[in-house]
Amino acid sequence: MKFRLLSIVLLTVLSVSCGKKTPTLNLLVWEGYADPSFMKAFEEQNHCKVSASYMGSSDELVAKLRGGSAGNYDVISPSSDVATMISEGGMATPLDLAKLAAYTQLSPKLRAMPLVRVNGNVYGVPFMWGPNPLIYDTKAFAAPPESWAAMWDPKLRGKISVWDDLSTVYMAGQVLGYDKPDPNHLYNLSDAELDAVKNKLLALKPNIRKIWSTGGELTNLFENHEVVAAMGWPLMTNQLRQANFPVGETIPEENTTGWIDHLMITAGSDNKELAYQFLEYMIEAQTQKKITDVTGDAPGKTSPAAPSTTKSGMK
């Protein structure tokens, strides 16, 4: 009888413990934003699991949110090119800033930008920002390339990579001078200018080894010595330096596009309270430092020193 009673008690305890599922927070973010070096502490503090999916472009993010997958993600990190669209489109939750004590520690300049402000509501917190630099193999260049035009050098046939993103279009537009004298004109090109950009990129085709879509893909192309130059992110430069690869990074004389990434809670999230805790953790000064160490990006608590250096483009 005692044995039978003990068995019933054990079964009851086991069934209760199995019924307490560990909550999972699902992310759809840029590479580097869910690194174990800072994600493990959040999981331990909140007794949860973080599951991250990485996007290769802003278009991919929007397509997933609109394509019925919005409910699969709790937190997203849109760049400046689509942050307003997501805010206006009901794809994100308006934030209760009172739940984010660290919000006031972020750059006032970044917080004041209208990117995620719609009808008096704030839909995201400025998280990281930076440029899209020209990354190059220092063994292939005696000096840093001064211009994006170096990508068209016939000597680099089959040795460069371009990003599968509109930023590549903007880069070609800058080479053609379409951002002078007004940098914003780059994002409002005429049909004739777009045709010229198309032809300019077609002329680049012989030099393209591969079109990259994820940060890890471009890092591997450099490490395997398949390419010697590409537009990239500070993340790839950091990864290559950590691998002791001879990498250089520069902003060409034409300038470059840049981005501001925000963290948002999706409208379809079933874990909004946990998502708030995640946003708070990610914008705290200690975490921002850890993220910067991994990605090379500038933290949200700082402001761009020279706005003209990073135009309002995409990541």
C-alpha positions as CSV (number, residue, x, y, z in Angstrom):
1,M,0.0,0.0,0.0
2,K,2.8,2.4,0.9
3,F,4.6,1.5,-2.3
4,R,1.5,2.2,-4.3
5,L,0.9,5.5,-2.5
6,L,4.5,6.6,-3.1
7,S,4.2,5.7,-6.8
8,I,1.1,7.9,-7.1
9,V,2.9,10.8,-5.4
10,L,5.9,10.5,-7.7
11,L,3.7,10.4,-10.8
12,T,1.9,13.5,-9.7
13,V,5.1,15.4,-9.1
14,L,6.5,14.3,-12.4
15,S,3.4,15.3,-14.3
16,V,3.3,18.7,-12.7
17,S,7.0,19.4,-13.4
18,C,6.7,18.2,-17.0
19,G,3.7,20.5,-17.4
20,K,5.8,23.6,-16.6
21,K,7.3,24.3,-19.9
22,T,10.3,26.6,-20.2
23,P,9.1,29.7,-22.0
24,T,10.8,30.4,-25.4
25,L,11.4,33.8,-26.8
26,N,11.6,33.8,-30.6
27,L,13.7,36.4,-32.3
28,L,14.1,37.4,-35.9
29,V,17.2,39.6,-35.9
30,W,20.4,40.5,-37.7
31,E,23.4,38.2,-37.1
32,G,25.4,39.0,-34.0
33,Y,22.3,40.1,-32.0
34,A,21.8,36.7,-30.2
35,D,25.4,35.7,-29.4
36,P,25.8,33.3,-26.5
37,S,28.3,35.7,-24.9
38,F,25.4,37.8,-23.7
39,M,22.3,35.7,-24.4
40,K,23.1,33.0,-21.9
41,A,22.8,35.5,-19.0
42,F,19.3,36.6,-20.1
43,E,18.2,33.0,-20.3
44,E,19.5,32.2,-16.8
45,Q,18.0,35.4,-15.3
46,N,14.6,34.8,-16.7
47,H,14.5,31.0,-16.7
48,C,13.7,30.9,-20.4
49,K,15.1,29.8,-23.8
50,V,16.0,32.3,-26.6
51,S,15.6,30.9,-30.1
52,A,17.0,33.2,-32.8
53,S,16.5,33.2,-36.5
54,Y,18.7,35.5,-38.7
55,M,17.5,37.6,-41.6
56,G,19.7,38.5,-44.6
57,S,17.8,41.6,-45.6
58,S,15.0,44.0,-44.6
59,D,12.9,42.6,-47.4
60,E,13.1,39.2,-45.9
61,L,12.0,40.5,-42.5
62,V,8.9,42.3,-44.0
63,A,8.0,39.3,-46.2
64,K,8.0,37.0,-43.2
65,L,5.9,39.4,-41.1
66,R,3.4,39.8,-43.9
67,G,3.4,36.2,-45.0
68,G,1.7,34.7,-42.0
69,S,4.8,34.1,-40.0
70,A,4.4,37.1,-37.7
71,G,3.1,35.0,-34.9
72,N,6.2,32.9,-34.9
73,Y,8.4,35.7,-33.6
74,D,8.3,37.8,-30.4
75,V,11.1,40.3,-31.0
76,I,12.5,41.8,-34.3
77,S,15.3,44.2,-35.1
78,P,14.3,46.2,-38.2
79,S,16.7,48.7,-39.7
80,S,15.8,52.3,-40.5
81,D,14.6,51.5,-44.0
82,V,11.6,49.5,-42.9
83,A,11.1,50.5,-39.2
84,T,8.4,53.1,-40.1
85,M,6.6,50.7,-42.4
86,I,6.4,48.1,-39.7
87,S,5.2,50.7,-37.1
88,E,2.5,52.0,-39.4
89,G,1.5,48.6,-40.7
90,G,0.3,47.2,-37.3
91,M,3.1,44.6,-37.3
92,A,4.6,45.8,-34.0
93,T,3.2,46.5,-30.6
94,P,3.2,50.1,-29.3
95,L,5.6,50.2,-26.3
96,D,4.9,51.1,-22.8
97,L,8.1,53.0,-22.1
98,A,7.4,52.9,-18.4
99,K,8.4,49.2,-18.5
100,L,11.8,50.1,-20.0
101,A,13.9,51.8,-17.3
102,A,17.0,51.9,-19.5
103,Y,15.2,53.7,-22.3
104,T,16.2,57.1,-21.0
105,Q,19.9,56.1,-21.1
106,L,19.8,55.8,-24.9
107,S,20.8,58.6,-27.1
108,P,18.3,61.5,-27.0
109,K,19.1,62.2,-30.7
110,L,18.2,58.6,-31.7
111,R,15.1,58.5,-29.4
112,A,13.8,61.7,-31.0
113,M,14.0,60.4,-34.6
114,P,10.5,59.8,-36.1
115,L,11.3,56.4,-37.5
116,V,9.3,54.4,-35.0
117,R,6.9,57.1,-33.8
118,V,3.3,56.9,-35.2
119,N,0.2,58.7,-33.8
120,G,1.9,59.5,-30.5
121,N,3.1,55.9,-30.0
122,V,6.6,54.6,-29.9
123,Y,7.1,51.1,-31.5
124,G,10.8,50.5,-31.1
125,V,13.9,51.3,-29.1
126,P,17.1,52.4,-30.9
127,F,19.5,49.6,-30.4
128,M,22.6,49.7,-32.6
129,W,23.7,51.8,-35.5
130,G,26.6,52.0,-38.0
131,P,27.8,52.3,-41.6
132,N,28.1,49.8,-44.5
133,P,31.8,50.0,-45.0
134,L,34.1,48.7,-47.8
135,I,35.8,45.6,-46.4
136,Y,39.0,44.4,-48.1
137,D,41.9,42.0,-47.8
138,T,44.9,44.1,-46.9
139,K,47.2,41.6,-48.7
140,A,45.4,42.4,-52.0
141,F,45.6,46.2,-51.6
142,A,48.7,48.3,-50.9
143,A,46.6,51.0,-49.5
144,P,42.9,51.3,-48.5
145,P,40.7,51.7,-51.6
146,E,39.7,55.4,-51.8
147,S,36.6,54.9,-53.9
148,W,33.8,52.4,-54.4
149,A,35.0,52.6,-58.0
150,A,37.8,50.3,-57.1
151,M,35.3,47.4,-57.2
152,W,35.1,47.8,-61.0
153,D,38.9,47.4,-61.4
154,P,39.4,44.7,-64.1
155,K,42.2,43.3,-62.0
156,L,39.6,42.2,-59.5
157,R,37.8,39.9,-62.0
158,G,35.9,37.2,-60.0
159,K,37.3,38.6,-56.7
160,I,34.6,40.7,-55.2
161,S,31.2,40.1,-53.6
162,V,28.1,42.3,-53.4
163,W,25.2,42.2,-51.0
164,D,21.8,41.0,-52.2
165,D,20.2,44.2,-50.9
166,L,19.2,47.7,-52.1
167,S,22.4,49.0,-50.5
168,T,24.3,47.7,-53.6
169,V,22.0,49.8,-55.8
170,Y,22.8,52.9,-53.6
171,M,26.5,52.2,-53.8
172,A,26.4,52.2,-57.6
173,G,24.3,55.4,-57.4
174,Q,27.0,57.0,-55.3
175,V,29.7,56.1,-57.8
176,L,27.6,57.8,-60.5
177,G,27.3,60.9,-58.2
178,Y,23.5,60.7,-57.8
179,D,23.8,61.7,-54.1
180,K,25.3,65.1,-55.0
181,P,24.5,67.7,-54.0
182,D,21.5,66.2,-52.1
183,P,22.3,62.9,-50.3
184,N,18.6,62.1,-50.0
185,H,18.2,62.1,-53.8
186,L,19.9,58.7,-53.8
187,Y,16.6,57.2,-52.5
188,N,14.4,59.0,-55.1
189,L,16.2,58.2,-58.4
190,S,14.5,58.9,-61.7
191,D,13.8,56.1,-64.3
192,A,16.8,57.3,-66.3
193,E,19.1,57.3,-63.3
194,L,17.9,53.8,-62.3
195,D,18.7,52.6,-65.9
196,A,22.2,54.0,-65.5
197,V,22.6,52.3,-62.1
198,K,21.5,49.0,-63.7
199,N,24.1,49.3,-66.5
200,K,26.7,50.2,-64.0
201,L,26.0,47.1,-62.0
202,L,25.9,45.0,-65.1
203,A,29.4,46.3,-65.8
204,L,30.5,45.0,-62.4
205,K,29.2,41.5,-63.1
206,P,32.6,40.0,-64.3
207,N,34.2,41.0,-61.0
208,I,31.5,39.4,-58.8
209,R,32.5,36.0,-57.4
210,K,29.3,35.7,-55.4
211,I,26.3,37.7,-54.2
212,W,26.2,37.4,-50.4
213,S,23.0,37.4,-48.3
214,T,24.2,36.6,-44.7
215,G,27.1,38.0,-42.7
216,G,28.6,34.5,-42.1
217,E,28.5,33.9,-45.8
218,L,30.7,36.9,-46.6
219,T,33.1,36.2,-43.8
220,N,33.6,32.7,-45.2
221,L,34.2,34.1,-48.7
222,F,37.1,36.2,-47.3
223,E,38.5,33.4,-45.1
224,N,38.5,31.0,-48.1
225,H,40.3,33.7,-50.2
226,E,37.5,33.7,-52.7
227,V,37.0,37.5,-52.6
228,V,39.2,40.4,-51.6
229,A,36.7,43.2,-51.4
230,A,33.0,43.8,-50.6
231,M,30.5,46.1,-49.0
232,G,29.8,44.6,-45.6
233,W,29.0,45.4,-41.9
234,P,31.3,46.0,-39.0
235,L,30.3,42.5,-37.8
236,M,32.2,40.8,-40.6
237,T,35.3,43.0,-39.9
238,N,35.1,41.9,-36.3
239,Q,34.7,38.3,-37.2
240,L,37.7,38.4,-39.6
241,R,39.9,40.1,-37.1
242,Q,39.1,37.5,-34.5
243,A,40.1,34.9,-37.0
244,N,43.5,36.8,-37.5
245,F,42.5,37.4,-41.2
246,P,44.3,40.4,-42.7
247,V,41.2,42.6,-43.1
248,G,40.8,46.3,-43.5
249,E,37.7,48.5,-43.4
250,T,37.2,51.9,-44.9
251,I,34.5,54.5,-45.8
252,P,35.2,55.5,-49.5
253,E,35.3,59.1,-50.6
254,E,31.8,58.8,-52.0
255,N,30.5,58.0,-48.5
256,T,28.3,55.1,-47.8
257,T,24.8,54.1,-46.6
258,G,24.2,53.5,-42.9
259,W,21.5,52.2,-40.6
260,I,19.9,52.3,-37.2
261,D,18.5,49.1,-35.9
262,H,15.5,49.1,-33.5
263,L,14.2,46.4,-31.3
264,M,10.4,45.9,-31.5
265,I,7.9,43.5,-30.0
266,T,5.7,41.9,-32.7
267,A,1.9,42.5,-32.6
268,G,1.4,38.7,-32.6
269,S,3.7,37.9,-29.8
270,D,2.3,35.7,-27.0
271,N,5.3,36.5,-24.8
272,K,5.0,40.2,-24.5
273,E,6.1,40.5,-20.8
274,L,9.1,38.4,-21.5
275,A,9.8,40.4,-24.6
276,Y,9.8,43.6,-22.5
277,Q,12.3,42.1,-20.2
278,F,14.4,41.2,-23.2
279,L,14.3,44.8,-24.6
280,E,15.3,46.1,-21.2
281,Y,18.2,43.7,-20.9
282,M,19.4,44.5,-24.5
283,I,19.5,48.3,-24.0
284,E,21.2,48.2,-20.6
285,A,24.7,49.6,-20.8
286,Q,26.5,46.4,-19.8
287,T,24.7,44.4,-22.5
288,Q,25.3,47.1,-25.1
289,K,29.0,46.9,-24.4
290,K,29.0,43.1,-24.9
291,I,27.0,43.4,-28.2
292,T,29.4,46.0,-29.5
293,D,32.4,43.7,-28.7
294,V,30.8,41.1,-30.9
295,T,29.4,43.1,-33.7
296,G,31.6,46.2,-33.9
297,D,28.4,48.3,-34.1
298,A,27.9,51.6,-32.3
299,P,25.5,51.2,-29.3
300,G,22.2,53.0,-29.0
301,K,23.4,55.1,-26.1
302,T,25.7,57.0,-28.5
303,S,24.8,59.3,-31.4
304,P,26.3,59.5,-34.9
305,A,29.1,62.1,-34.6
306,A,28.7,63.1,-38.3
307,P,25.2,62.5,-39.7
308,S,26.4,62.9,-43.3
309,T,28.6,59.8,-42.8
310,T,25.7,57.5,-42.4
311,K,22.9,58.2,-44.7
312,S,19.5,56.8,-43.8
313,G,19.8,53.6,-45.6
314,M,19.6,49.9,-44.7
315,K,21.8,47.4,-43.0
